[in-house]
């Protein structure tokens, strides 16, 4: 009986951890200036690598910005003096391509664009 109780407690702990991991909806990739996340009434600095959860507010001050990679959605670029409520996030679970073309291809396209104009 004791073993069954321990097994149920372990299962509950794993289920709670999995549910908490699903609440992560994004990640701060870059920030400059005074950028904070307000979570449950507490403000924390939004530095590179900070996880964003459903219900957070991302707040930027004057001359500040943040770039946030969202799970299953396009990235967010947040400008100065902004308060973004992330309580209605509904990203698609498929991975969204957020990288631009490699620099080599960008350079090659620019080269051909210039030569075409001549």
GIQUI-V63164 format. One record per residue. N is the residue number from 1. RES is the residue in one small letter. OMEGA is omega in whole degrees, -180 to 180 (none if undefined). Layout:
n=N res=RES omega=OMEGA
n=N res=RES omega=OMEGA
This chain:
n=1 res=x omega=179
n=2 res=x omega=-180
n=3 res=x omega=179
n=4 res=x omega=178
n=5 res=x omega=178
n=6 res=x omega=179
n=7 res=x omega=178
n=8 res=x omega=178
n=9 res=x omega=179
n=10 res=x omega=179
n=11 res=x omega=178
n=12 res=x omega=179
n=13 res=x omega=179
n=14 res=x omega=180
n=15 res=x omega=179
n=16 res=x omega=179
n=17 res=x omega=179
n=18 res=x omega=179
n=19 res=x omega=179
n=20 res=x omega=-180
n=21 res=x omega=-180
n=22 res=x omega=-180
n=23 res=x omega=178
n=24 res=x omega=-177
n=25 res=x omega=-179
n=26 res=x omega=-177
n=27 res=x omega=177
n=28 res=x omega=180
n=29 res=x omega=178
n=30 res=x omega=171
n=31 res=x omega=178
n=32 res=x omega=-179
n=33 res=x omega=-177
n=34 res=x omega=179
n=35 res=x omega=-179
n=36 res=x omega=173
n=37 res=x omega=176
n=38 res=x omega=-177
n=39 res=x omega=180
n=40 res=x omega=177
n=41 res=x omega=-180
n=42 res=x omega=178
n=43 res=x omega=177
n=44 res=x omega=179
n=45 res=x omega=178
n=46 res=x omega=179
n=47 res=x omega=180
n=48 res=x omega=178
n=49 res=x omega=180
n=50 res=x omega=179
n=51 res=x omega=178
n=52 res=x omega=-180
n=53 res=x omega=175
n=54 res=x omega=-179
n=55 res=x omega=178
n=56 res=x omega=170
n=57 res=x omega=176
n=58 res=x omega=-172
n=59 res=x omega=176
n=60 res=x omega=177
n=61 res=x omega=178
n=62 res=x omega=180
n=63 res=x omega=178
n=64 res=x omega=175
n=65 res=x omega=176
n=66 res=x omega=176
n=67 res=x omega=-174
n=68 res=x omega=175
n=69 res=x omega=-178
n=70 res=x omega=179
n=71 res=x omega=177
n=72 res=x omega=179
n=73 res=x omega=178
n=74 res=x omega=179
n=75 res=x omega=179
n=76 res=x omega=171
n=77 res=x omega=-174
n=78 res=x omega=-176
n=79 res=x omega=-178
n=80 res=x omega=176
n=81 res=x omega=-177
n=82 res=x omega=174
n=83 res=x omega=-177
n=84 res=x omega=177
n=85 res=x omega=-179
n=86 res=x omega=-177
n=87 res=x omega=-180
n=88 res=x omega=-179
n=89 res=x omega=178
n=90 res=x omega=-180
n=91 res=x omega=176
n=92 res=x omega=-177
n=93 res=x omega=177
n=94 res=x omega=-180
n=95 res=x omega=179
n=96 res=x omega=179
n=97 res=x omega=-177
n=98 res=x omega=-180
n=99 res=x omega=175
n=100 res=x omega=179
n=101 res=x omega=177
n=102 res=x omega=-177
n=103 res=x omega=180
n=104 res=x omega=180
n=105 res=x omega=177
n=106 res=x omega=179
n=107 res=x omega=-180
n=108 res=x omega=178
n=109 res=x omega=177
n=110 res=x omega=179
n=111 res=x omega=-180
n=112 res=x omega=179
n=113 res=x omega=179
n=114 res=x omega=-179
n=115 res=x omega=179
n=116 res=x omega=-179
n=117 res=x omega=-176
n=118 res=x omega=none
